């Protein structure tokens, strides 16, 4: 039997990393995964990820894939990697996939969640997990505004000219919802793919709607008119989570 391609579903706390993607002189999730694979298999392996999450962004369902000559069973791969990985990263699932499987190109949708904490006093538990605002948000207005994000259209207002280099501004968003869960407000968005900073800029603008500082109609106008970089600010990275990546047939997440 020759080489085989494996896929992993990862959960990680992105607080201490400069993002998912490998960086020579900085800590990254990819670097830690490849280091653990080296220790487990003795091979120098380069992994591919479904999403290049930014510095400080977390994940519940990041997907990576790699080729290996190792004949270790899937359960041993999972347990072995988790033995070598730092506590901030864990493999929650391992499976064998087709030889041409690509975690980014094969993905049909990605689900992200942005969490805002409504609280006037600081929260040690949520400090690196949510964007804290000291007022109650109008979640109905936020949800109404968020519907302007759904569909296939230019998302240029929610990125920058740099983010559009060699990229098409047109993206398809399948769903955008805002709901309160206790002290937390969840902004869930699911789409085929997203541009750099698109979700964090969308979350910031929706936060302004919730605070009454941006009218729903104005949010919709910004979204529809398509002016590049119209939303100037972005919500903190530590409130963003990659929840799930979906593939034809539903695997591996």
C-alpha positions in Angstrom: 0.0 0.0 0.0 1.3 3.5 -0.9 0.7 6.9 0.4 -2.7 7.9 1.6 -4.4 11.2 2.3 -5.9 11.9 5.7 -8.1 14.7 6.9 -8.4 16.0 10.4 -11.1 18.1 12.1 -9.5 20.5 14.6 -10.6 22.6 17.5 -8.3 25.3 18.8 -8.0 28.4 20.9 -6.4 30.9 18.6 -5.3 33.4 21.3 -1.6 32.5 21.3 -1.2 32.1 17.5 -0.6 34.5 14.6 -3.3 32.6 12.7 -3.7 29.2 11.2 -1.2 29.6 8.3 2.5 28.7 8.7 4.8 31.6 9.5 8.5 31.1 9.8 9.1 33.4 12.8 5.7 33.3 14.5 3.5 30.7 16.3 0.8 29.2 14.0 -1.7 26.4 14.2 -0.3 24.9 11.1 3.2 24.9 12.5 2.0 23.0 15.6 0.1 20.4 13.6 3.1 19.8 11.3 5.4 19.5 14.3 3.2 16.9 15.9 3.0 14.9 12.7 6.7 14.9 12.4 7.0 13.5 16.0 4.3 11.0 15.4 5.3 9.7 11.9 8.9 10.7 11.5 7.9 12.4 8.2 8.2 16.1 7.2 4.5 16.8 6.3 2.9 19.9 5.0 -0.8 20.2 5.7 -3.4 22.2 3.8 -6.2 23.9 5.7 -9.8 24.8 4.8 -9.5 28.4 6.2 -6.6 30.7 6.9 -8.1 32.0 10.2 -6.5 35.3 11.4 -4.4 35.8 14.5 -6.6 35.3 17.6 -9.5 33.6 15.8 -10.7 30.3 17.2 -12.1 27.2 15.6 -14.4 24.3 16.4 -14.3 22.7 13.0 -11.2 23.6 11.0 -10.3 20.9 8.5 -6.8 20.0 7.3 -5.5 17.3 5.0 -2.1 15.8 4.4 -0.4 12.8 2.7 1.5 10.2 4.6 3.2 6.9 4.2 2.4 6.0 7.8 0.1 2.9 8.3 -1.0 4.0 11.8 -4.7 3.4 12.3 -7.0 6.5 12.4 -7.6 6.2 16.2 -3.8 6.0 16.8 -3.3 9.1 14.5 -5.9 11.0 16.5 -4.6 9.9 19.9 -0.9 10.3 18.9 -1.4 13.8 17.6 -3.3 14.9 20.6 -0.5 13.6 22.8 2.1 15.8 21.0 -0.1 18.9 20.4 -0.3 21.8 22.9 -3.5 22.0 25.0 -4.8 24.9 22.9 -5.2 22.5 19.8 -7.0 19.2 19.6 -7.9 16.8 16.8 -11.5 15.8 17.2 -11.8 13.5 14.2 -9.5 11.8 11.7 -10.5 10.0 8.5 -9.1 8.8 5.2 -10.2 10.8 2.1 -9.8 10.6 -1.6 -6.3 11.2 -3.0 -7.4 14.4 -4.6 -9.4 15.8 -1.7 -8.5 19.4 -1.0 -9.9 21.0 2.2 -10.3 24.4 0.8 -11.3 23.7 -2.8 -13.7 21.0 -2.1 -15.6 22.9 0.6 -19.1 23.9 -0.4 -19.8 26.1 2.6 -18.2 27.5 5.8 -20.0 28.4 9.0 -18.6 31.1 11.2 -19.9 32.5 14.5 -19.1 35.9 16.0 -19.9 36.3 19.7 -20.6 39.6 21.4 -20.9 39.7 25.2 -23.4 42.1 26.6 -22.0 43.0 30.0 -21.0 46.1 31.9 -18.4 44.5 34.1 -15.3 42.8 32.7 -15.4 39.0 32.3 -12.2 37.0 32.9 -13.8 33.9 31.3 -14.8 35.7 28.1 -11.8 38.0 27.9 -10.3 36.2 24.9 -13.6 34.6 23.7 -15.9 37.5 22.8 -16.2 41.2 21.9 -17.6 42.8 25.1 -20.0 45.7 24.9 -21.5 47.3 28.0 -25.0 47.7 26.7 -28.0 45.6 25.5 -28.1 45.3 21.8 -31.2 45.4 19.6 -30.9 41.9 18.1 -34.1 42.2 16.1 -32.6 45.2 14.2 -29.3 43.4 13.8 -31.0 40.3 12.4 -33.0 42.5 10.0 -29.9 44.3 8.8 -28.0 41.0 8.5 -30.4 39.8 5.8 -28.7 42.3 3.4 -25.7 40.1 3.6 -27.5 37.0 2.2 -27.3 36.2 -1.5 -24.8 36.4 -4.2 -23.3 39.9 -4.5 -20.2 42.1 -4.1 -19.0 42.2 -0.5 -16.5 44.9 -1.2 -17.8 47.2 1.6 -16.7 44.7 4.1 -13.1 44.2 3.0 -10.3 46.4 1.7 -8.6 47.0 -1.6 -5.7 44.9 -0.3 -8.2 42.1 0.5 -9.4 42.2 -3.1 -6.0 41.7 -4.8 -6.4 38.8 -7.2 -9.8 38.0 -5.7 -13.4 38.4 -6.9 -15.5 40.6 -4.7 -18.6 38.6 -5.4 -19.4 36.0 -2.7 -22.4 33.9 -1.9 -23.8 33.9 1.6 -26.5 31.3 2.4 -27.5 32.4 5.8 -27.0 35.3 8.3 -28.7 35.2 11.7 -28.4 37.1 15.0 -29.7 35.6 18.2 -29.3 36.2 22.0 -28.1 33.4 24.2 -28.1 34.7 27.8 -25.4 37.4 28.0 -24.1 36.5 24.6 -25.2 37.6 21.2 -24.4 35.2 18.3 -23.9 36.4 14.8 -23.9 33.2 12.6 -23.0 33.4 8.9 -22.7 30.6 6.4 -21.5 30.9 2.9 -19.3 29.4 0.2 -16.2 31.5 1.0 -15.3 34.8 2.6 -12.8 37.5 1.9 -10.2 38.7 4.4 -11.8 40.6 7.3 -15.3 40.3 5.7 -16.9 38.7 8.7 -15.2 40.9 11.3 -16.2 44.1 9.5 -19.7 42.8 9.1 -19.9 42.0 12.8 -18.6 45.5 13.7 -21.3 47.1 11.5 -24.0 44.9 12.9 -22.8 45.8 16.4 -23.3 49.5 15.5 -26.8 48.6 14.4 -27.5 46.9 17.7 -26.3 49.9 19.6 -28.5 52.2 17.6 -25.5 54.0 16.1 -26.2 52.8 12.5 -29.7 52.5 11.1 -30.9 49.3 9.5 -31.6 51.1 6.3 -28.1 52.6 6.2 -26.5 49.2 6.8 -28.5 47.8 3.9 -27.5 50.8 1.7 -23.8 50.2 2.5 -24.2 46.5 1.7 -26.0 47.0 -1.6 -24.0 49.9 -3.0 -20.7 48.0 -2.9 -18.2 50.7 -2.2 -14.9 49.1 -1.4 -13.8 49.5 2.2 -16.9 51.4 3.2 -16.9 49.7 6.6 -13.7 51.1 8.1 -13.6 49.2 11.4 -13.6 45.6 12.3 -14.6 43.7 15.4 -11.9 42.1 17.5 -10.5 38.8 16.3 -11.1 36.9 19.5 -14.8 36.9 19.1 -14.7 34.9 15.8 -15.0 31.1 15.5 -14.8 28.8 12.5 -17.7 26.4 13.4 -17.9 24.0 10.6 -16.7 23.3 7.0 -19.1 21.4 4.8 -18.3 19.1 1.9 -20.1 17.0 -0.6 -21.3 13.9 1.2 -20.9 15.7 4.6 -17.4 14.6 5.4 -15.1 14.9 7.2 -16.8 17.4 9.6 
